[in-house]
Amino acid sequence: MIEAMEIKVPMDDDLVMRLKAGDRVFINGDVYTARDAAHKRIIQAAESKEPLPFDLKGQVIYYVGPAPAPPGWVVGAAGPTTSGRMDPYTPTLLKLGLKGMIGKGKRSQEVKKAMKKYKAVYFGAVGGAAALLAKSIVRVEKVAYEDLGPEAIMKFTVRNFPAIVVIDAYGNDLYETEPPKYRKA
C-alpha cells in the first residue's frame, strides 16, 4: 500500500510549506467547490468590496461540478475539471488567502509564481474516477450562486479524499519534472 499523509483543512503556511510535489495526501475537512463562472463572481465581489461567499483564508477550492446525488449518496459523481480555466482568477484568490486547489491539468506560469509568493499548493485528483471520489464526500452544503446549478459554490466535507501534490509552494511541478524520466534517450 502506498503511504499518504493525512492533512486537515483549512491549511496554514506551516502545513503548505511541508508539502512537496509528489506527496500523496488524504484531505479531511471542508473544501469549497468552484469553477470558472463562480470564480468570476468571487473576483467581481472582491473588486466591488462586497462580502465574499466564504472566507478564503486557509481554504481549498475543488474545481468540480458534481452530478446529482443518486439515492443513498450525498453527491453524485464528483471528478475534477481542468484547472487552467481558473488560471485568470487564481492569483487574486491566492492573494486573498486561498491555500490550495484541487483539479487536473497544468497551471500557468503566472499561477505558479503566485503560489510561491502566497504559499499555496495545487493538488491533483484522478480524472475518470468521479464516482470513487464522491465516496470521500460525506456532507454537501450549498453556499452561493445557486443559479449556476452544479457549478454553484458548495461546501464539501471530505474524509480521506485522495490527492497528490502536483505543484508545491516552492514551484516544483510534476508536469515538468516527471515526463522526462520516462522518455527514451
C-alpha positions as CSV (number, residue, x, y, z in Angstrom):
1,M,0.0,0.0,0.0
2,I,1.3,3.5,-0.9
3,E,1.8,5.8,2.1
4,A,-0.2,9.0,2.2
5,M,-0.1,11.9,4.6
6,E,-3.4,12.9,6.2
7,I,-4.0,16.6,6.1
8,K,-6.7,18.8,7.6
9,V,-8.2,21.9,6.0
10,P,-8.2,24.8,6.4
11,M,-4.4,24.9,5.9
12,D,-1.8,27.2,7.4
13,D,1.5,28.3,5.9
14,D,3.4,25.7,8.0
15,L,1.5,22.8,6.5
16,V,1.7,24.2,3.0
17,M,5.4,24.6,3.2
18,R,5.8,21.0,4.4
19,L,4.0,19.6,1.4
20,K,6.2,18.7,-1.6
21,A,5.4,17.9,-5.2
22,G,4.8,14.1,-5.3
23,D,3.4,13.8,-1.8
24,R,0.3,11.7,-1.6
25,V,-2.4,13.0,0.7
26,F,-5.7,12.3,2.2
27,I,-7.6,15.5,2.7
28,N,-10.0,15.9,5.6
29,G,-12.3,18.8,6.5
30,D,-14.3,21.3,4.4
31,V,-13.3,22.2,0.9
32,Y,-15.3,24.6,-1.3
33,T,-16.3,23.9,-4.9
34,A,-16.0,26.5,-7.7
35,R,-15.5,26.6,-11.4
36,D,-14.8,29.4,-13.8
37,A,-18.3,31.2,-13.5
38,A,-18.1,31.1,-9.7
39,H,-14.5,32.3,-9.8
40,K,-15.5,35.3,-12.0
41,R,-18.3,36.2,-9.5
42,I,-15.9,35.9,-6.5
43,I,-13.4,38.3,-8.2
44,Q,-16.2,40.7,-9.0
45,A,-17.3,40.7,-5.4
46,A,-13.8,41.3,-4.2
47,E,-13.2,44.2,-6.6
48,S,-16.5,45.8,-5.6
49,K,-15.6,45.4,-1.9
50,E,-18.7,43.2,-1.4
51,P,-18.7,40.3,1.0
52,L,-17.3,37.1,-0.4
53,P,-19.4,33.9,-0.3
54,F,-16.8,32.3,2.1
55,D,-13.6,33.4,3.8
56,L,-10.8,32.3,1.6
57,K,-8.1,32.3,4.3
58,G,-6.5,28.9,4.5
59,Q,-9.2,27.3,2.3
60,V,-9.0,24.8,-0.5
61,I,-11.1,25.0,-3.7
62,Y,-12.1,21.9,-5.6
63,Y,-12.7,22.5,-9.3
64,V,-15.7,20.3,-9.7
65,G,-19.3,20.5,-11.0
66,P,-20.8,17.4,-9.3
67,A,-23.6,15.3,-10.8
68,P,-26.9,15.0,-8.9
69,A,-26.8,12.6,-5.9
70,P,-28.2,9.1,-6.6
71,P,-30.3,7.5,-3.8
72,G,-28.2,6.9,-0.7
73,W,-25.4,9.3,-1.7
74,V,-24.7,12.9,-0.6
75,V,-23.4,13.8,-4.0
76,G,-23.2,12.2,-7.4
77,A,-20.0,11.7,-9.4
78,A,-17.6,14.5,-8.5
79,G,-14.4,14.4,-10.5
80,P,-12.0,17.2,-11.1
81,T,-12.3,19.6,-14.0
82,T,-9.5,21.1,-16.0
83,S,-7.8,23.7,-13.8
84,G,-6.4,26.0,-16.5
85,R,-9.8,27.7,-16.9
86,M,-9.4,29.1,-13.5
87,D,-5.9,30.5,-14.1
88,P,-7.1,34.1,-14.9
89,Y,-8.7,34.3,-11.4
90,T,-6.3,32.2,-9.3
91,P,-3.6,34.8,-8.4
92,T,-6.2,37.1,-7.0
93,L,-7.8,34.3,-4.9
94,L,-4.3,33.4,-3.6
95,K,-3.7,37.0,-2.6
96,L,-7.0,36.8,-0.7
97,G,-5.7,33.8,1.3
98,L,-6.6,30.7,-0.7
99,K,-4.0,28.0,0.2
100,G,-4.9,25.1,-2.0
101,M,-6.7,24.0,-5.2
102,I,-7.8,20.5,-6.4
103,G,-8.2,19.8,-10.1
104,K,-6.5,18.3,-13.1
105,G,-4.1,19.5,-15.7
106,K,-1.3,22.0,-15.9
107,R,-1.2,25.6,-14.4
108,S,0.1,28.7,-16.0
109,Q,3.5,30.3,-15.0
110,E,1.6,33.2,-13.5
111,V,-0.4,30.9,-11.2
112,K,2.8,29.0,-10.2
113,K,4.5,32.4,-9.4
114,A,1.6,33.4,-7.3
115,M,1.6,30.1,-5.5
116,K,5.2,30.7,-4.5
117,K,4.5,34.2,-3.4
118,Y,1.4,33.5,-1.4
119,K,2.4,30.0,-0.2
120,A,-0.2,27.7,-1.8
121,V,-0.3,24.2,-3.3
122,Y,-2.1,22.5,-6.2
123,F,-3.4,19.0,-5.7
124,G,-4.3,16.7,-8.5
125,A,-7.2,14.3,-8.2
126,V,-7.7,11.4,-10.5
127,G,-9.8,12.2,-13.5
128,G,-12.1,9.4,-14.6
129,A,-12.7,8.3,-11.0
130,A,-15.6,10.7,-10.2
131,A,-17.8,8.1,-8.6
132,L,-14.9,6.8,-6.4
133,L,-14.0,10.4,-5.4
134,A,-17.7,11.1,-4.5
135,K,-17.4,8.4,-1.8
136,S,-15.0,10.6,0.1
137,I,-17.5,13.4,0.3
138,V,-19.6,12.9,3.4
139,R,-21.6,16.2,3.5
140,V,-22.7,18.8,1.0
141,E,-23.9,22.3,1.8
142,K,-24.9,24.9,-0.8
143,V,-23.0,28.2,-0.2
144,A,-23.6,30.7,-3.0
145,Y,-24.6,31.3,-6.7
146,E,-27.3,28.5,-6.8
147,D,-28.3,29.8,-10.2
148,L,-25.2,28.2,-11.6
149,G,-26.6,24.7,-10.9
150,P,-23.9,22.1,-10.4
151,E,-21.3,24.9,-10.7
152,A,-22.7,26.8,-7.7
153,I,-20.3,27.1,-4.8
154,M,-20.8,24.3,-2.3
155,K,-19.0,23.2,0.8
156,F,-18.0,19.6,0.7
157,T,-17.0,17.9,4.0
158,V,-14.5,15.3,2.9
159,R,-13.0,12.3,4.6
160,N,-9.8,10.8,3.3
161,F,-10.1,12.5,-0.1
162,P,-7.2,11.1,-2.1
163,A,-4.9,13.6,-4.0
164,I,-1.3,14.2,-4.9
165,V,0.6,17.4,-4.6
166,V,1.3,18.3,-8.2
167,I,2.7,21.8,-7.6
168,D,4.2,22.8,-4.3
169,A,4.8,26.2,-2.8
170,Y,8.4,26.1,-3.9
171,G,7.4,25.9,-7.6
172,N,8.2,22.2,-8.1
173,D,5.8,20.9,-10.8
174,L,5.3,17.2,-11.5
175,Y,4.1,18.0,-15.0
176,E,7.6,19.4,-15.7
177,T,9.8,17.0,-13.6
178,E,8.2,13.6,-14.3
179,P,7.7,13.2,-18.1
180,P,11.5,13.5,-18.9
181,K,12.1,10.5,-16.6
182,Y,10.0,8.3,-18.9
183,R,11.2,9.4,-22.3
184,K,13.6,7.2,-24.2
185,A,17.1,8.7,-24.5
